[in-house]
Amino acid sequence: MPAGETIAYALIGGVLPALVWLDFLLQEDRRCPEPRWLVAVAFIVGMVCVPLVIPLEHIAYERLPEGLPTIIAWSMIEETMKYLLAAIFVLSHAAARQSTHIVTSMITVALGFAAAENAFFLIDPISQGQFIDGLVTGNLRFVGATLLHVVASSAIGFALAFSLNSSRRVRMAAASFGLILAIALHALFNYFIIQEDGSHTLLAFFTVWTGAVVFFAAFEVLKYFRYRNLPANTCET
């Protein structure tokens, strides 16, 4: 299959599932949605992260022992890069300074990252004409790795959102805690997934889906605190 066609199919297979998650998650804040232009910027920023982390992860792979040290390093690289680029290009906008928008911005960056990463993983099976293998890979990443990125980045988003009106020192501490938690969740999932006998795969999915349940509960709490003193169907200006 021609390279251009392979890349096109891989992008479609990687981006469409991420857009499904994005549409689903944005419905959680229908009362006062984030500006669509900012959503688009956040998604693109997430996609740009992937080519930036690949060389860094390659260096970590060459210089660190295999196993847990490499897993932690890769998780640290990915979560830190997502947060840094989000902070510079997305969270710095005034439109992203509402508590719920901070969380949805981090989620959107994560989904952009997942879309590009999923496309990267699909290139090899599609280039060899193994569409079924590519479909299986895409589906597994849809319910596993993609949701992992959402949960991990939302940990940072919630830390920033719940400390929004606190002092600078508290916000910095909250951001650090959120980043550490995101790295820990990411590393834990990857560690379970790569077990050779596959015995921990179910545990990995249980971990990430438990994180998703906590995420939705936390988002409802965040919306309550944001909208409790506002008249119905109104937003902050």
C-alpha positions in Angstrom: 0.0 0.0 0.0 1.4 3.5 -0.9 2.8 5.4 2.1 0.4 8.3 1.7 -2.6 6.0 1.7 -1.3 4.1 4.7 -0.8 7.3 6.7 -4.3 8.6 5.7 -5.9 5.3 6.9 -3.9 5.4 10.1 -4.9 9.0 10.8 -8.5 8.2 10.3 -8.3 5.2 12.5 -6.5 7.2 15.2 -8.4 10.4 15.1 -12.0 9.3 14.8 -12.1 7.3 18.0 -10.5 10.2 19.9 -13.2 12.5 18.4 -15.9 10.2 19.7 -14.4 10.4 23.2 -14.1 14.2 22.8 -17.7 14.7 21.8 -18.8 12.5 24.7 -16.8 14.3 27.2 -17.7 17.8 26.0 -21.3 16.9 26.7 -20.4 16.9 30.4 -20.3 20.7 30.3 -23.1 21.7 28.0 -24.3 24.5 30.2 -21.2 26.7 29.5 -19.1 24.9 26.9 -15.5 25.8 26.1 -15.0 27.8 22.9 -14.7 25.5 19.9 -11.6 27.3 18.6 -9.9 26.6 21.9 -10.9 22.9 21.8 -9.4 22.7 18.3 -6.1 24.3 19.5 -5.9 22.0 22.5 -6.5 18.9 20.2 -3.8 20.0 17.8 -1.4 20.8 20.7 -1.9 17.2 21.9 -1.1 15.8 18.5 2.0 17.9 18.2 3.3 16.4 21.5 3.7 12.9 20.0 6.6 13.7 17.6 8.2 15.7 20.4 8.2 12.8 22.9 9.3 10.1 20.5 13.0 11.1 20.4 13.1 11.7 24.2 11.6 8.3 24.8 14.1 6.7 22.5 16.9 8.3 24.5 15.4 7.0 27.7 15.1 3.5 26.2 18.8 3.5 25.2 20.1 4.8 28.5 17.8 3.2 31.2 17.4 -0.4 32.2 14.5 -2.2 30.6 11.3 -2.6 32.7 10.1 -0.2 35.4 12.7 2.5 35.0 11.9 2.9 31.3 8.2 2.7 31.9 8.4 5.5 34.5 10.6 7.6 32.3 8.3 7.3 29.3 5.2 8.1 31.5 7.1 11.2 32.9 8.1 12.4 29.4 4.5 12.1 28.0 2.6 13.6 30.9 5.1 16.4 31.4 5.1 17.3 27.7 1.3 17.3 27.6 1.1 19.5 30.6 3.8 22.0 29.5 2.4 22.5 26.0 -1.1 22.8 27.4 0.1 25.4 29.9 1.8 27.4 27.2 -0.6 27.2 24.3 -4.0 26.5 25.9 -4.4 27.2 29.6 -2.8 30.7 29.1 -5.9 31.9 27.3 -8.5 33.7 29.3 -11.2 31.4 27.9 -9.5 28.4 29.6 -9.4 30.0 33.0 -12.8 28.7 34.2 -12.6 25.6 36.4 -14.4 23.2 34.2 -12.6 24.6 31.1 -9.3 23.8 32.7 -10.3 20.1 33.0 -11.8 19.9 29.5 -8.7 21.6 28.0 -6.4 19.0 29.6 -8.7 16.2 28.4 -8.7 17.6 24.9 -4.9 17.8 24.8 -4.8 14.2 26.0 -7.2 13.1 23.3 -5.1 14.9 20.6 -2.1 13.0 21.9 -4.0 9.7 21.9 -5.2 10.3 18.4 -1.7 10.8 17.0 -0.2 8.0 19.1 -3.0 5.6 18.0 -2.3 6.5 14.4 1.3 5.8 14.9 0.5 2.3 16.2 -1.8 1.6 13.2 0.8 2.4 10.5 2.6 -0.9 10.7 -0.4 -3.3 10.5 -2.2 -1.2 7.8 1.0 -1.0 5.7 1.1 -4.8 5.7 -2.5 -5.0 4.7 -3.5 -6.4 8.1 -6.7 -4.4 8.5 -8.2 -6.8 11.0 -5.2 -6.5 13.3 -5.3 -2.8 12.9 -9.0 -2.8 13.8 -8.4 -4.9 16.9 -5.4 -2.6 17.9 -7.6 0.4 17.5 -10.5 -1.0 19.5 -8.2 -2.0 22.4 -6.6 1.4 22.4 -10.0 3.1 22.3 -11.1 1.5 25.6 -7.6 1.3 27.2 -4.8 3.6 26.2 -7.0 6.5 25.0 -9.0 6.5 28.2 -5.7 6.3 30.2 -4.6 9.5 28.6 -7.9 11.1 29.5 -7.8 10.0 33.2 -4.1 10.9 33.6 -4.4 14.4 32.2 -7.6 15.0 34.0 -5.7 14.4 37.3 -3.7 17.5 36.4 -6.8 19.4 35.3 -8.7 18.7 38.5 -5.7 19.7 40.6 -5.5 23.0 38.8 -9.2 23.5 38.8 -9.9 22.9 42.5 -6.9 25.2 43.4 -7.9 27.9 41.0 -8.7 30.5 43.6 -5.9 29.6 46.0 -2.5 31.3 46.4 0.3 30.8 43.9 2.1 28.5 46.2 -0.9 26.3 46.6 -1.6 26.2 42.9 2.0 25.2 42.2 1.8 22.4 44.8 -1.5 21.2 43.4 -0.1 21.2 39.8 2.9 19.2 41.0 0.7 16.7 42.8 -1.5 16.4 39.7 1.5 15.7 37.5 2.9 13.1 39.9 -0.5 11.4 40.0 -0.8 11.4 36.2 2.7 9.9 35.9 1.9 7.2 38.5 -1.4 6.2 36.8 0.3 6.1 33.4 3.2 4.0 34.6 0.9 1.7 36.6 -1.3 1.0 33.5 1.7 0.4 31.2 3.4 -1.9 33.8 0.3 -4.1 34.0 -0.1 -4.1 30.2 3.5 -5.3 29.4 3.4 -8.3 31.7 4.5 -11.2 29.4 1.8 -13.7 30.5 -0.9 -11.1 30.1 -2.2 -11.9 33.5 -2.4 -8.3 34.6 -4.2 -6.9 31.5 -7.6 -7.1 33.1 -6.2 -5.4 36.2 -4.8 -2.6 33.9 -8.3 -2.0 32.4 -9.9 -2.2 35.8 -7.5 0.5 37.0 -8.2 2.9 34.1 -12.0 2.4 34.2 -12.0 2.9 38.0 -10.1 6.2 37.3 -12.8 7.1 34.8 -15.6 6.6 37.3 -13.7 8.8 39.8 -13.2 11.4 37.0 -16.9 11.7 36.3 -17.7 12.0 40.0 -15.1 14.7 40.4 -16.4 16.6 37.4 -19.9 16.6 38.8 -18.5 18.1 42.0 -16.6 20.7 40.1 -19.7 21.7 38.1 -21.7 22.0 41.4 -19.1 24.4 42.9 -18.9 26.4 39.6 -22.7 26.8 39.0 -24.2 26.7 42.5 -24.5 30.5 42.9 -25.5 31.2 39.3 -29.1 31.5 37.9 -30.2 28.6 35.7 -28.8 28.6 32.1 -26.3 31.4 32.8 -22.5 31.4 32.7 -19.8 33.5 34.2 -18.6 36.4 32.0 
